[in-house]
Amino acid sequence: MKLLVVEDHPIVISGCRALFSDDDDVTMIEVRTASAARDAMREHTPDVTVVDINLPDGSGLELTREFVNQYPEARIVVFSMSDTPMIAVQAIECGAKSYVSKNGNPFDLRDAVFAVDRGEPWISDDLIQEIALLRAKAPGTSALLSDREHLVLRMLTRGRSMAEIANEISVSYKTIASDCATLRTKLNARTSSEMIRIAVELKLV
């Protein structure tokens, strides 16, 4: 199996190598950017591709959608720090065959890769239950955001600062800062600008 791993964190790459070190039939190709991933996809035609959701030069979700559109036989595993079901749903909607959280069992990734290589989708049992609950509560991927979190996101995308938002909706700056921190966690974003970009991609605003 040719396994393409698109991941920019050296520690995670090392962990991936360790997971497949005993599998002689696995050839692992490592790249750290979306741009390099495009080149590797053309050159190597991997059997399975693992894509980190946050890459230095773009979104792993957008890269997944691009690969699936360009290579209909592509088998993608989206790999993320987030275990929020709405992100998993979006990954599947982008065409991924599997979604694996980096916070889960380290062997989940190995199980997912081999399942996807066999042509089988793979999502952890816990996440399947959470996704089912999410979809039962509301359609779409935004059900886990509160009304105020939606409002804060919309105002941020319109260029409002946290201080301006706090003033406009009559809450403290500390409350808005806390909301933004929660939103970054839920959307698996490292910065506020990345959070806004992901929110737009997920059609949350």
Buried (B, 14 or more C-beta within 10 A) or exposed (E): BBBBBBBBEEEBBEBBEEBBEEBEEBBBBBBBBBBBBBEBBEEBEBBBBBBBBBBEEBBBBBBBBBBBEEBEEBBBBBBBBBBBBBBBBBBBEBBBBBBBBBEBEEEBBBBBBBBBBEEEEBBBEEBEEBBEEBBEEEEEBBBBBEEBBBBBBBBBBEEBEBEBBBEEEEBEBEBBBEBBEBBBEBBBBEEBEBBBBBBEBBEBB
